[in-house]
Amino acid sequence: MALAVECTTADAGVLKARLLKLVAHPDIVTLERGSVQRVDTATLQLLAAFVRDRQAAGLAVEWSGEGAAFKNAASLLGLSSLL
């Protein structure tokens, strides 16, 4: 699943709905973050909760792409190892 270029609170509801459909998906879920140019704290918290819930259920999440904005924001919040 590709993340939007702008991942902000304004779009968090749409992202949450998309993630909820995948939270119990039995296969590995790959999230593409390479095109993200702007991401806010609320979105990172939503993604962290998704990853945490999948891990708790023994399900995997993979990341692809290395968008600088995403990487920097996750680092600032101490979420680099999770996201």
mmCIF file of the N, C-alpha and C atoms, coordinates in Angstrom:
data_MODEL
# 
_entry.id   MODEL 
# 
loop_
_atom_site.group_PDB 
_atom_site.id 
_atom_site.type_symbol 
_atom_site.label_atom_id 
_atom_site.label_alt_id 
_atom_site.label_comp_id 
_atom_site.label_asym_id 
_atom_site.label_entity_id 
_atom_site.label_seq_id 
_atom_site.pdbx_PDB_ins_code 
_atom_site.Cartn_x 
_atom_site.Cartn_y 
_atom_site.Cartn_z 
_atom_site.occupancy 
_atom_site.B_iso_or_equiv 
_atom_site.pdbx_formal_charge 
_atom_site.auth_seq_id 
_atom_site.auth_comp_id 
_atom_site.auth_asym_id 
_atom_site.auth_atom_id 
_atom_site.pdbx_PDB_model_num 
ATOM 1   N N  . MET A 1 1  ? 0.844  -1.168  0.000  1.00 0.00 ? 1  MET A N  1 
ATOM 2   C CA . MET A 1 1  ? 0.000  0.000   0.000  1.00 0.00 ? 1  MET A CA 1 
ATOM 3   C C  . MET A 1 1  ? 0.893  1.236   0.000  1.00 0.00 ? 1  MET A C  1 
ATOM 4   N N  . ALA A 1 2  ? 0.667  2.106   -0.945 1.00 0.00 ? 2  ALA A N  1 
ATOM 5   C CA . ALA A 1 2  ? 1.450  3.332   -1.045 1.00 0.00 ? 2  ALA A CA 1 
ATOM 6   C C  . ALA A 1 2  ? 0.846  4.410   -0.155 1.00 0.00 ? 2  ALA A C  1 
ATOM 7   N N  . LEU A 1 3  ? 1.697  5.057   0.615  1.00 0.00 ? 3  LEU A N  1 
ATOM 8   C CA . LEU A 1 3  ? 1.261  6.191   1.418  1.00 0.00 ? 3  LEU A CA 1 
ATOM 9   C C  . LEU A 1 3  ? 1.189  7.426   0.527  1.00 0.00 ? 3  LEU A C  1 
ATOM 10  N N  . ALA A 1 4  ? 0.334  8.347   0.889  1.00 0.00 ? 4  ALA A N  1 
ATOM 11  C CA . ALA A 1 4  ? 0.146  9.567   0.110  1.00 0.00 ? 4  ALA A CA 1 
ATOM 12  C C  . ALA A 1 4  ? 1.369  10.475  0.190  1.00 0.00 ? 4  ALA A C  1 
ATOM 13  N N  . VAL A 1 5  ? 1.466  11.378  -0.747 1.00 0.00 ? 5  VAL A N  1 
ATOM 14  C CA . VAL A 1 5  ? 2.544  12.372  -0.752 1.00 0.00 ? 5  VAL A CA 1 
ATOM 15  C C  . VAL A 1 5  ? 2.455  13.228  0.505  1.00 0.00 ? 5  VAL A C  1 
ATOM 16  N N  . GLU A 1 6  ? 1.237  13.609  0.871  1.00 0.00 ? 6  GLU A N  1 
ATOM 17  C CA . GLU A 1 6  ? 0.992  14.398  2.078  1.00 0.00 ? 6  GLU A CA 1 
ATOM 18  C C  . GLU A 1 6  ? 0.218  13.536  3.063  1.00 0.00 ? 6  GLU A C  1 
ATOM 19  N N  . CYS A 1 7  ? 0.856  13.174  4.144  1.00 0.00 ? 7  CYS A N  1 
ATOM 20  C CA . CYS A 1 7  ? 0.231  12.342  5.183  1.00 0.00 ? 7  CYS A CA 1 
ATOM 21  C C  . CYS A 1 7  ? -0.018 13.229  6.399  1.00 0.00 ? 7  CYS A C  1 
ATOM 22  N N  . THR A 1 8  ? -1.209 13.819  6.439  1.00 0.00 ? 8  THR A N  1 
ATOM 23  C CA . THR A 1 8  ? -1.518 14.764  7.504  1.00 0.00 ? 8  THR A CA 1 
ATOM 24  C C  . THR A 1 8  ? -2.805 14.372  8.218  1.00 0.00 ? 8  THR A C  1 
ATOM 25  N N  . THR A 1 9  ? -3.086 15.073  9.293  1.00 0.00 ? 9  THR A N  1 
ATOM 26  C CA . THR A 1 9  ? -4.285 14.836  10.080 1.00 0.00 ? 9  THR A CA 1 
ATOM 27  C C  . THR A 1 9  ? -5.544 14.926  9.215  1.00 0.00 ? 9  THR A C  1 
ATOM 28  N N  . ALA A 1 10 ? -5.529 15.804  8.237  1.00 0.00 ? 10 ALA A N  1 
ATOM 29  C CA . ALA A 1 10 ? -6.690 15.971  7.359  1.00 0.00 ? 10 ALA A CA 1 
ATOM 30  C C  . ALA A 1 10 ? -7.060 14.683  6.641  1.00 0.00 ? 10 ALA A C  1 
ATOM 31  N N  . ASP A 1 11 ? -6.073 13.846  6.385  1.00 0.00 ? 11 ASP A N  1 
ATOM 32  C CA . ASP A 1 11 ? -6.303 12.597  5.658  1.00 0.00 ? 11 ASP A CA 1 
ATOM 33  C C  . ASP A 1 11 ? -6.211 11.362  6.547  1.00 0.00 ? 11 ASP A C  1 
ATOM 34  N N  . ALA A 1 12 ? -6.083 11.563  7.841  1.00 0.00 ? 12 ALA A N  1 
ATOM 35  C CA . ALA A 1 12 ? -5.896 10.441  8.760  1.00 0.00 ? 12 ALA A CA 1 
ATOM 36  C C  . ALA A 1 12 ? -7.079 9.477   8.765  1.00 0.00 ? 12 ALA A C  1 
ATOM 37  N N  . GLY A 1 13 ? -8.281 9.976   8.603  1.00 0.00 ? 13 GLY A N  1 
ATOM 38  C CA . GLY A 1 13 ? -9.459 9.109   8.591  1.00 0.00 ? 13 GLY A CA 1 
ATOM 39  C C  . GLY A 1 13 ? -9.438 8.128   7.428  1.00 0.00 ? 13 GLY A C  1 
ATOM 40  N N  . VAL A 1 14 ? -9.045 8.619   6.264  1.00 0.00 ? 14 VAL A N  1 
ATOM 41  C CA . VAL A 1 14 ? -8.948 7.769   5.079  1.00 0.00 ? 14 VAL A CA 1 
ATOM 42  C C  . VAL A 1 14 ? -7.851 6.719   5.280  1.00 0.00 ? 14 VAL A C  1 
ATOM 43  N N  . LEU A 1 15 ? -6.707 7.162   5.790  1.00 0.00 ? 15 LEU A N  1 
ATOM 44  C CA . LEU A 1 15 ? -5.612 6.225   6.031  1.00 0.00 ? 15 LEU A CA 1 
ATOM 45  C C  . LEU A 1 15 ? -6.015 5.176   7.062  1.00 0.00 ? 15 LEU A C  1 
ATOM 46  N N  . LYS A 1 16 ? -6.673 5.592   8.116  1.00 0.00 ? 16 LYS A N  1 
ATOM 47  C CA . LYS A 1 16 ? -7.103 4.654   9.155  1.00 0.00 ? 16 LYS A CA 1 
ATOM 48  C C  . LYS A 1 16 ? -8.029 3.584   8.567  1.00 0.00 ? 16 LYS A C  1 
ATOM 49  N N  . ALA A 1 17 ? -8.961 3.996   7.729  1.00 0.00 ? 17 ALA A N  1 
ATOM 50  C CA . ALA A 1 17 ? -9.875 3.041   7.102  1.00 0.00 ? 17 ALA A CA 1 
ATOM 51  C C  . ALA A 1 17 ? -9.123 2.040   6.228  1.00 0.00 ? 17 ALA A C  1 
ATOM 52  N N  . ARG A 1 18 ? -8.127 2.517   5.498  1.00 0.00 ? 18 ARG A N  1 
ATOM 53  C CA . ARG A 1 18 ? -7.322 1.622   4.653  1.00 0.00 ? 18 ARG A CA 1 
ATOM 54  C C  . ARG A 1 18 ? -6.518 0.643   5.509  1.00 0.00 ? 18 ARG A C  1 
ATOM 55  N N  . LEU A 1 19 ? -5.947 1.141   6.598  1.00 0.00 ? 19 LEU A N  1 
ATOM 56  C CA . LEU A 1 19 ? -5.148 0.282   7.471  1.00 0.00 ? 19 LEU A CA 1 
ATOM 57  C C  . LEU A 1 19 ? -6.007 -0.750  8.198  1.00 0.00 ? 19 LEU A C  1 
ATOM 58  N N  . LEU A 1 20 ? -7.212 -0.350  8.605  1.00 0.00 ? 20 LEU A N  1 
ATOM 59  C CA . LEU A 1 20 ? -8.099 -1.283  9.298  1.00 0.00 ? 20 LEU A CA 1 
ATOM 60  C C  . LEU A 1 20 ? -8.436 -2.495  8.437  1.00 0.00 ? 20 LEU A C  1 
ATOM 61  N N  . LYS A 1 21 ? -8.513 -2.298  7.142  1.00 0.00 ? 21 LYS A N  1 
ATOM 62  C CA . LYS A 1 21 ? -8.778 -3.408  6.232  1.00 0.00 ? 21 LYS A CA 1 
ATOM 63  C C  . LYS A 1 21 ? -7.600 -4.385  6.162  1.00 0.00 ? 21 LYS A C  1 
ATOM 64  N N  . LEU A 1 22 ? -6.414 -3.902  6.529  1.00 0.00 ? 22 LEU A N  1 
ATOM 65  C CA . LEU A 1 22 ? -5.207 -4.716  6.429  1.00 0.00 ? 22 LEU A CA 1 
ATOM 66  C C  . LEU A 1 22 ? -4.704 -5.247  7.762  1.00 0.00 ? 22 LEU A C  1 
ATOM 67  N N  . VAL A 1 23 ? -5.248 -4.788  8.859  1.00 0.00 ? 23 VAL A N  1 
ATOM 68  C CA . VAL A 1 23 ? -4.679 -5.123  10.169 1.00 0.00 ? 23 VAL A CA 1 
ATOM 69  C C  . VAL A 1 23 ? -4.655 -6.633  10.432 1.00 0.00 ? 23 VAL A C  1 
ATOM 70  N N  . ALA A 1 24 ? -5.642 -7.363  9.948  1.00 0.00 ? 24 ALA A N  1 
ATOM 71  C CA . ALA A 1 24 ? -5.685 -8.812  10.176 1.00 0.00 ? 24 ALA A CA 1 
ATOM 72  C C  . ALA A 1 24 ? -5.340 -9.606  8.925  1.00 0.00 ? 24 ALA A C  1 
ATOM 73  N N  . HIS A 1 25 ? -4.883 -8.937  7.881  1.00 0.00 ? 25 HIS A N  1 
ATOM 74  C CA . HIS A 1 25 ? -4.528 -9.619  6.631  1.00 0.00 ? 25 HIS A CA 1 
ATOM 75  C C  . HIS A 1 25 ? -3.424 -10.641 6.921  1.00 0.00 ? 25 HIS A C  1 
ATOM 76  N N  . PRO A 1 26 ? -3.595 -11.886 6.500  1.00 0.00 ? 26 PRO A N  1 
ATOM 77  C CA . PRO A 1 26 ? -2.637 -12.932 6.876  1.00 0.00 ? 26 PRO A CA 1 
ATOM 78  C C  . PRO A 1 26 ? -1.268 -12.823 6.201  1.00 0.00 ? 26 PRO A C  1 
ATOM 79  N N  . ASP A 1 27 ? -1.196 -12.160 5.056  1.00 0.00 ? 27 ASP A N  1 
ATOM 80  C CA . ASP A 1 27 ? 0.080  -12.028 4.356  1.00 0.00 ? 27 ASP A CA 1 
ATOM 81  C C  . ASP A 1 27 ? 0.843  -10.804 4.849  1.00 0.00 ? 27 ASP A C  1 
ATOM 82  N N  . ILE A 1 28 ? 2.100  -10.735 4.469  1.00 0.00 ? 28 ILE A N  1 
ATOM 83  C CA . ILE A 1 28 ? 2.917  -9.568  4.803  1.00 0.00 ? 28 ILE A CA 1 
ATOM 84  C C  . ILE A 1 28 ? 2.306  -8.333  4.143  1.00 0.00 ? 28 ILE A C  1 
ATOM 85  N N  . VAL A 1 29 ? 2.185  -7.270  4.895  1.00 0.00 ? 29 VAL A N  1 
ATOM 86  C CA . VAL A 1 29 ? 1.699  -5.991  4.366  1.00 0.00 ? 29 VAL A CA 1 
ATOM 87  C C  . VAL A 1 29 ? 2.915  -5.102  4.118  1.00 0.00 ? 29 VAL A C  1 
ATOM 88  N N  . THR A 1 30 ? 3.040  -4.614  2.892  1.00 0.00 ? 30 THR A N  1 
ATOM 89  C CA . THR A 1 30 ? 4.139  -3.716  2.541  1.00 0.00 ? 30 THR A CA 1 
ATOM 90  C C  . THR A 1 30 ? 3.593  -2.305  2.406  1.00 0.00 ? 30 THR A C  1 
ATOM 91  N N  . LEU A 1 31 ? 4.205  -1.382  3.140  1.00 0.00 ? 31 LEU A N  1 
ATOM 92  C CA . LEU A 1 31 ? 3.832  0.026   3.081  1.00 0.00 ? 31 LEU A CA 1 
ATOM 93  C C  . LEU A 1 31 ? 4.932  0.786   2.346  1.00 0.00 ? 31 LEU A C  1 
ATOM 94  N N  . GLU A 1 32 ? 4.553  1.472   1.294  1.00 0.00 ? 32 GLU A N  1 
ATOM 95  C CA . GLU A 1 32 ? 5.484  2.248   0.481  1.00 0.00 ? 32 GLU A CA 1 
ATOM 96  C C  . GLU A 1 32 ? 5.513  3.682   0.991  1.00 0.00 ? 32 GLU A C  1 
ATOM 97  N N  . ARG A 1 33 ? 6.664  4.108   1.487  1.00 0.00 ? 33 ARG A N  1 
ATOM 98  C CA . ARG A 1 33 ? 6.789  5.447   2.066  1.00 0.00 ? 33 ARG A CA 1 
ATOM 99  C C  . ARG A 1 33 ? 7.693  6.376   1.257  1.00 0.00 ? 33 ARG A C  1 
ATOM 100 N N  . GLY A 1 34 ? 8.185  5.906   0.135  1.00 0.00 ? 34 GLY A N  1 
ATOM 101 C CA . GLY A 1 34 ? 9.157  6.665   -0.650 1.00 0.00 ? 34 GLY A CA 1 
ATOM 102 C C  . GLY A 1 34 ? 8.646  7.962   -1.230 1.00 0.00 ? 34 GLY A C  1 
ATOM 103 N N  . SER A 1 35 ? 7.348  8.064   -1.484 1.00 0.00 ? 35 SER A N  1 
ATOM 104 C CA . SER A 1 35 ? 6.820  9.285   -2.106 1.00 0.00 ? 35 SER A CA 1 
ATOM 105 C C  . SER A 1 35 ? 6.346  10.316  -1.084 1.00 0.00 ? 35 SER A C  1 
ATOM 106 N N  . VAL A 1 36 ? 6.404  9.972   0.200  1.00 0.00 ? 36 VAL A N  1 
ATOM 107 C CA . VAL A 1 36 ? 5.923  10.885  1.239  1.00 0.00 ? 36 VAL A CA 1 
ATOM 108 C C  . VAL A 1 36 ? 6.833  12.118  1.292  1.00 0.00 ? 36 VAL A C  1 
ATOM 109 N N  . GLN A 1 37 ? 6.217  13.284  1.147  1.00 0.00 ? 37 GLN A N  1 
ATOM 110 C CA . GLN A 1 37 ? 6.967  14.537  1.231  1.00 0.00 ? 37 GLN A CA 1 
ATOM 111 C C  . GLN A 1 37 ? 6.656  15.301  2.511  1.00 0.00 ? 37 GLN A C  1 
ATOM 112 N N  . ARG A 1 38 ? 5.521  14.981  3.116  1.00 0.00 ? 38 ARG A N  1 
ATOM 113 C CA . ARG A 1 38 ? 5.131  15.649  4.360  1.00 0.00 ? 38 ARG A CA 1 
ATOM 114 C C  . ARG A 1 38 ? 4.341  14.653  5.200  1.00 0.00 ? 38 ARG A C  1 
ATOM 115 N N  . VAL A 1 39 ? 4.716  14.554  6.471  1.00 0.00 ? 39 VAL A N  1 
ATOM 116 C CA . VAL A 1 39 ? 4.022  13.641  7.376  1.00 0.00 ? 39 VAL A CA 1 
ATOM 117 C C  . VAL A 1 39 ? 3.966  14.292  8.750  1.00 0.00 ? 39 VAL A C  1 
ATOM 118 N N  . ASP A 1 40 ? 2.823  14.157  9.412  1.00 0.00 ? 40 ASP A N  1 
ATOM 119 C CA . ASP A 1 40 ? 2.699  14.764  10.730 1.00 0.00 ? 40 ASP A CA 1 
ATOM 120 C C  . ASP A 1 40 ? 2.666  13.704  11.827 1.00 0.00 ? 40 ASP A C  1 
ATOM 121 N N  . THR A 1 41 ? 2.689  14.171  13.057 1.00 0.00 ? 41 THR A N  1 
ATOM 122 C CA . THR A 1 41 ? 2.752  13.292  14.220 1.00 0.00 ? 41 THR A CA 1 
ATOM 123 C C  . THR A 1 41 ? 1.553  12.353  14.289 1.00 0.00 ? 41 THR A C  1 
ATOM 124 N N  . ALA A 1 42 ? 0.371  12.859  14.019 1.00 0.00 ? 42 ALA A N  1 
ATOM 125 C CA . ALA A 1 42 ? -0.834 12.026  14.094 1.00 0.00 ? 42 ALA A CA 1 
ATOM 126 C C  . ALA A 1 42 ? -0.749 10.837  13.142 1.00 0.00 ? 42 ALA A C  1 
ATOM 127 N N  . THR A 1 43 ? -0.252 11.078  11.943 1.00 0.00 ? 43 THR A N  1 
ATOM 128 C CA . THR A 1 43 ? -0.121 9.998   10.962 1.00 0.00 ? 43 THR A CA 1 
ATOM 129 C C  . THR A 1 43 ? 0.908  8.980   11.418 1.00 0.00 ? 43 THR A C  1 
ATOM 130 N N  . LEU A 1 44 ? 2.017  9.452   11.946 1.00 0.00 ? 44 LEU A N  1 
ATOM 131 C CA . LEU A 1 44 ? 3.037  8.519   12.431 1.00 0.00 ? 44 LEU A CA 1 
ATOM 132 C C  . LEU A 1 44 ? 2.511  7.697   13.599 1.00 0.00 ? 44 LEU A C  1 
ATOM 133 N N  . GLN A 1 45 ? 1.715  8.301   14.464 1.00 0.00 ? 45 GLN A N  1 
ATOM 134 C CA . GLN A 1 45 ? 1.121  7.558   15.575 1.00 0.00 ? 45 GLN A CA 1 
ATOM 135 C C  . GLN A 1 45 ? 0.152  6.497   15.052 1.00 0.00 ? 45 GLN A C  1 
ATOM 136 N N  . LEU A 1 46 ? -0.618 6.837   14.052 1.00 0.00 ? 46 LEU A N  1 
ATOM 137 C CA . LEU A 1 46 ? -1.544 5.891   13.437 1.00 0.00 ? 46 LEU A CA 1 
ATOM 138 C C  . LEU A 1 46 ? -0.794 4.712   12.823 1.00 0.00 ? 46 LEU A C  1 
ATOM 139 N N  . LEU A 1 47 ? 0.273  5.000   12.110 1.00 0.00 ? 47 LEU A N  1 
ATOM 140 C CA . LEU A 1 47 ? 1.081  3.942   11.514 1.00 0.00 ? 47 LEU A CA 1 
ATOM 141 C C  . LEU A 1 47 ? 1.765  3.088   12.578 1.00 0.00 ? 47 LEU A C  1 
ATOM 142 N N  . ALA A 1 48 ? 2.246  3.722   13.643 1.00 0.00 ? 48 ALA A N  1 
ATOM 143 C CA . ALA A 1 48 ? 2.878  2.978   14.730 1.00 0.00 ? 48 ALA A CA 1 
ATOM 144 C C  . ALA A 1 48 ? 1.879  2.031   15.393 1.00 0.00 ? 48 ALA A C  1 
ATOM 145 N N  . ALA A 1 49 ? 0.656  2.484   15.598 1.00 0.00 ? 49 ALA A N  1 
ATOM 146 C CA . ALA A 1 49 ? -0.377 1.625   16.184 1.00 0.00 ? 49 ALA A CA 1 
ATOM 147 C C  . ALA A 1 49 ? -0.692 0.456   15.265 1.00 0.00 ? 49 ALA A C  1 
ATOM 148 N N  . PHE A 1 50 ? -0.747 0.707   13.968 1.00 0.00 ? 50 PHE A N  1 
ATOM 149 C CA . PHE A 1 50 ? -0.993 -0.360  12.993 1.00 0.00 ? 50 PHE A CA 1 
ATOM 150 C C  . PHE A 1 50 ? 0.105  -1.412  13.069 1.00 0.00 ? 50 PHE A C  1 
ATOM 151 N N  . VAL A 1 51 ? 1.348  -0.977  13.053 1.00 0.00 ? 51 VAL A N  1 
ATOM 152 C CA . VAL A 1 51 ? 2.479  -1.903  13.121 1.00 0.00 ? 51 VAL A CA 1 
ATOM 153 C C  . VAL A 1 51 ? 2.455  -2.671  14.439 1.00 0.00 ? 51 VAL A C  1 
ATOM 154 N N  . ARG A 1 52 ? 2.199  -1.980  15.539 1.00 0.00 ? 52 ARG A N  1 
ATOM 155 C CA . ARG A 1 52 ? 2.130  -2.624  16.855 1.00 0.00 ? 52 ARG A CA 1 
ATOM 156 C C  . ARG A 1 52 ? 1.044  -3.696  16.887 1.00 0.00 ? 52 ARG A C  1 
ATOM 157 N N  . ASP A 1 53 ? -0.131 -3.376  16.366 1.00 0.00 ? 53 ASP A N  1 
ATOM 158 C CA . ASP A 1 53 ? -1.233 -4.335  16.353 1.00 0.00 ? 53 ASP A CA 1 
ATOM 159 C C  . ASP A 1 53 ? -0.908 -5.546  15.491 1.00 0.00 ? 53 ASP A C  1 
ATOM 160 N N  . ARG A 1 54 ? -0.277 -5.337  14.360 1.00 0.00 ? 54 ARG A N  1 
ATOM 161 C CA . ARG A 1 54 ? 0.114  -6.459  13.495 1.00 0.00 ? 54 ARG A CA 1 
ATOM 162 C C  . ARG A 1 54 ? 1.156  -7.322  14.196 1.00 0.00 ? 54 ARG A C  1 
ATOM 163 N N  . GLN A 1 55 ? 2.124  -6.694  14.812 1.00 0.00 ? 55 GLN A N  1 
ATOM 164 C CA . GLN A 1 55 ? 3.160  -7.458  15.514 1.00 0.00 ? 55 GLN A CA 1 
ATOM 165 C C  . GLN A 1 55 ? 2.562  -8.267  16.654 1.00 0.00 ? 55 GLN A C  1 
ATOM 166 N N  . ALA A 1 56 ? 1.632  -7.677  17.388 1.00 0.00 ? 56 ALA A N  1 
ATOM 167 C CA . ALA A 1 56 ? 0.989  -8.375  18.503 1.00 0.00 ? 56 ALA A CA 1 
ATOM 168 C C  . ALA A 1 56 ? 0.228  -9.609  18.021 1.00 0.00 ? 56 ALA A C  1 
ATOM 169 N N  . ALA A 1 57 ? -0.259 -9.556  16.793 1.00 0.00 ? 57 ALA A N  1 
ATOM 170 C CA . ALA A 1 57 ? -0.987 -10.688 16.214 1.00 0.00 ? 57 ALA A CA 1 
ATOM 171 C C  . ALA A 1 57 ? -0.054 -11.655 15.483 1.00 0.00 ? 57 ALA A C  1 
ATOM 172 N N  . GLY A 1 58 ? 1.250  -11.381 15.541 1.00 0.00 ? 58 GLY A N  1 
ATOM 173 C CA . GLY A 1 58 ? 2.217  -12.244 14.869 1.00 0.00 ? 58 GLY A CA 1 
ATOM 174 C C  . GLY A 1 58 ? 2.248  -12.058 13.361 1.00 0.00 ? 58 GLY A C  1 
ATOM 175 N N  . LEU A 1 59 ? 1.827  -10.889 12.890 1.00 0.00 ? 59 LEU A N  1 
ATOM 176 C CA . LEU A 1 59 ? 1.772  -10.595 11.461 1.00 0.00 ? 59 LEU A CA 1 
ATOM 177 C C  . LEU A 1 59 ? 2.834  -9.557  11.103 1.00 0.00 ? 59 LEU A C  1 
ATOM 178 N N  . ALA A 1 60 ? 3.339  -9.665  9.882  1.00 0.00 ? 60 ALA A N  1 
ATOM 179 C CA . ALA A 1 60 ? 4.473  -8.833  9.479  1.00 0.00 ? 60 ALA A CA 1 
ATOM 180 C C  . ALA A 1 60 ? 4.062  -7.596  8.687  1.00 0.00 ? 60 ALA A C  1 
ATOM 181 N N  . VAL A 1 61 ? 4.881  -6.560  8.847  1.00 0.00 ? 61 VAL A N  1 
ATOM 182 C CA . VAL A 1 61 ? 4.785  -5.334  8.051  1.00 0.00 ? 61 VAL A CA 1 
ATOM 183 C C  . VAL A 1 61 ? 6.172  -5.081  7.476  1.00 0.00 ? 61 VAL A C  1 
ATOM 184 N N  . GLU A 1 62 ? 6.220  -4.815  6.186  1.00 0.00 ? 62 GLU A N  1 
ATOM 185 C CA . GLU A 1 62 ? 7.472  -4.436  5.541  1.00 0.00 ? 62 GLU A CA 1 
ATOM 186 C C  . GLU A 1 62 ? 7.335  -3.008  5.035  1.00 0.00 ? 62 GLU A C  1 
ATOM 187 N N  . TRP A 1 63 ? 8.466  -2.341  4.937  1.00 0.00 ? 63 TRP A N  1 
ATOM 188 C CA . TRP A 1 63 ? 8.497  -0.970  4.437  1.00 0.00 ? 63 TRP A CA 1 
ATOM 189 C C  . TRP A 1 63 ? 9.304  -0.951  3.158  1.00 0.00 ? 63 TRP A C  1 
ATOM 190 N N  . SER A 1 64 ? 8.877  -0.139  2.221  1.00 0.00 ? 64 SER A N  1 
ATOM 191 C CA . SER A 1 64 ? 9.676  0.072   1.019  1.00 0.00 ? 64 SER A CA 1 
ATOM 192 C C  . SER A 1 64 ? 9.775  1.574   0.784  1.00 0.00 ? 64 SER A C  1 
ATOM 193 N N  . GLY A 1 65 ? 10.840 1.953   0.108  1.00 0.00 ? 65 GLY A N  1 
ATOM 194 C CA . GLY A 1 65 ? 11.079 3.369   -0.150 1.00 0.00 ? 65 GLY A CA 1 
ATOM 195 C C  . GLY A 1 65 ? 11.734 4.052   1.030  1.00 0.00 ? 65 GLY A C  1 
ATOM 196 N N  . GLU A 1 66 ? 12.493 5.057   0.740  1.00 0.00 ? 66 GLU A N  1 
ATOM 197 C CA . GLU A 1 66 ? 13.228 5.773   1.790  1.00 0.00 ? 66 GLU A CA 1 
ATOM 198 C C  . GLU A 1 66 ? 13.008 7.278   1.686  1.00 0.00 ? 66 GLU A C  1 
ATOM 199 N N  . GLY A 1 67 ? 11.786 7.716   1.773  1.00 0.00 ? 67 GLY A N  1 
ATOM 200 C CA . GLY A 1 67 ? 11.507 9.143   1.720  1.00 0.00 ? 67 GLY A CA 1 
ATOM 201 C C  . GLY A 1 67 ? 12.158 9.878   2.881  1.00 0.00 ? 67 GLY A C  1 
ATOM 202 N N  . ALA A 1 68 ? 12.880 10.935  2.574  1.00 0.00 ? 68 ALA A N  1 
ATOM 203 C CA . ALA A 1 68 ? 13.604 11.691  3.595  1.00 0.00 ? 68 ALA A CA 1 
ATOM 204 C C  . ALA A 1 68 ? 12.662 12.317  4.617  1.00 0.00 ? 68 ALA A C  1 
ATOM 205 N N  . ALA A 1 69 ? 11.530 12.840  4.163  1.00 0.00 ? 69 ALA A N  1 
ATOM 206 C CA . ALA A 1 69 ? 10.581 13.479  5.085  1.00 0.00 ? 69 ALA A CA 1 
ATOM 207 C C  . ALA A 1 69 ? 10.053 12.471  6.103  1.00 0.00 ? 69 ALA A C  1 
ATOM 208 N N  . PHE A 1 70 ? 9.715  11.287  5.630  1.00 0.00 ? 70 PHE A N  1 
ATOM 209 C CA . PHE A 1 70 ? 9.196  10.243  6.519  1.00 0.00 ? 70 PHE A CA 1 
ATOM 210 C C  . PHE A 1 70 ? 10.284 9.816   7.500  1.00 0.00 ? 70 PHE A C  1 
ATOM 211 N N  . LYS A 1 71 ? 11.454 9.570   6.983  1.00 0.00 ? 71 LYS A N  1 
ATOM 212 C CA . LYS A 1 71 ? 12.583 9.123   7.818  1.00 0.00 ? 71 LYS A CA 1 
ATOM 213 C C  . LYS A 1 71 ? 12.916 10.154  8.892  1.00 0.00 ? 71 LYS A C  1 
ATOM 214 N N  . ASN A 1 72 ? 12.963 11.424  8.535  1.00 0.00 ? 72 ASN A N  1 
ATOM 215 C CA . ASN A 1 72 ? 13.296 12.479  9.489  1.00 0.00 ? 72 ASN A CA 1 
ATOM 216 C C  . ASN A 1 72 ? 12.224 12.625  10.563 1.00 0.00 ? 72 ASN A C  1 
ATOM 217 N N  . ALA A 1 73 ? 10.965 12.579  10.167 1.00 0.00 ? 73 ALA A N  1 
ATOM 218 C CA . ALA A 1 73 ? 9.871  12.720  11.134 1.00 0.00 ? 73 ALA A CA 1 
ATOM 219 C C  . ALA A 1 73 ? 9.851  11.541  12.105 1.00 0.00 ? 73 ALA A C  1 
ATOM 220 N N  . ALA A 1 74 ? 10.024 10.343  11.593 1.00 0.00 ? 74 ALA A N  1 
ATOM 221 C CA . ALA A 1 74 ? 10.039 9.158   12.457 1.00 0.00 ? 74 ALA A CA 1 
ATOM 222 C C  . ALA A 1 74 ? 11.203 9.229   13.441 1.00 0.00 ? 74 ALA A C  1 
ATOM 223 N N  . SER A 1 75 ? 12.338 9.705   12.976 1.00 0.00 ? 75 SER A N  1 
ATOM 224 C CA . SER A 1 75 ? 13.514 9.844   13.840 1.00 0.00 ? 75 SER A CA 1 
ATOM 225 C C  . SER A 1 75 ? 13.275 10.851  14.952 1.00 0.00 ? 75 SER A C  1 
ATOM 226 N N  . LEU A 1 76 ? 12.669 11.990  14.614 1.00 0.00 ? 76 LEU A N  1 
ATOM 227 C CA . LEU A 1 76 ? 12.399 13.025  15.605 1.00 0.00 ? 76 LEU A CA 1 
ATOM 228 C C  . LEU A 1 76 ? 11.486 12.521  16.725 1.00 0.00 ? 76 LEU A C  1 
ATOM 229 N N  . LEU A 1 77 ? 10.568 11.613  16.381 1.00 0.00 ? 77 LEU A N  1 
ATOM 230 C CA . LEU A 1 77 ? 9.633  11.074  17.359 1.00 0.00 ? 77 LEU A CA 1 
ATOM 231 C C  . LEU A 1 77 ? 10.105 9.785   18.017 1.00 0.00 ? 77 LEU A C  1 
ATOM 232 N N  . GLY A 1 78 ? 11.303 9.339   17.670 1.00 0.00 ? 78 GLY A N  1 
ATOM 233 C CA . GLY A 1 78 ? 11.837 8.113   18.249 1.00 0.00 ? 78 GLY A CA 1 
ATOM 234 C C  . GLY A 1 78 ? 11.155 6.854   17.735 1.00 0.00 ? 78 GLY A C  1 
ATOM 235 N N  . LEU A 1 79 ? 10.617 6.916   16.515 1.00 0.00 ? 79 LEU A N  1 
ATOM 236 C CA . LEU A 1 79 ? 9.891  5.783   15.950 1.00 0.00 ? 79 LEU A CA 1 
ATOM 237 C C  . LEU A 1 79 ? 10.648 5.083   14.819 1.00 0.00 ? 79 LEU A C  1 
ATOM 238 N N  . SER A 1 80 ? 11.894 5.430   14.628 1.00 0.00 ? 80 SER A N  1 
ATOM 239 C CA . SER A 1 80 ? 12.648 4.870   13.507 1.00 0.00 ? 80 SER A CA 1 
ATOM 240 C C  . SER A 1 80 ? 12.706 3.350   13.518 1.00 0.00 ? 80 SER A C  1 
ATOM 241 N N  . SER A 1 81 ? 12.906 2.770   14.678 1.00 0.00 ? 81 SER A N  1 
ATOM 242 C CA . SER A 1 81 ? 13.033 1.307   14.721 1.00 0.00 ? 81 SER A CA 1 
ATOM 243 C C  . SER A 1 81 ? 11.705 0.614   14.430 1.00 0.00 ? 81 SER A C  1 
ATOM 244 N N  . LEU A 1 82 ? 10.589 1.247   14.713 1.00 0.00 ? 82 LEU A N  1 
ATOM 245 C CA . LEU A 1 82 ? 9.270  0.668   14.471 1.00 0.00 ? 82 LEU A CA 1 
ATOM 246 C C  . LEU A 1 82 ? 8.797  0.926   13.050 1.00 0.00 ? 82 LEU A C  1 
ATOM 247 N N  . LEU A 1 83 ? 9.098  2.113   12.540 1.00 0.00 ? 83 LEU A N  1 
ATOM 248 C CA . LEU A 1 83 ? 8.625  2.505   11.227 1.00 0.00 ? 83 LEU A CA 1 
ATOM 249 C C  . LEU A 1 83 ? 9.746  2.491   10.216 1.00 0.00 ? 83 LEU A C  1 
# 
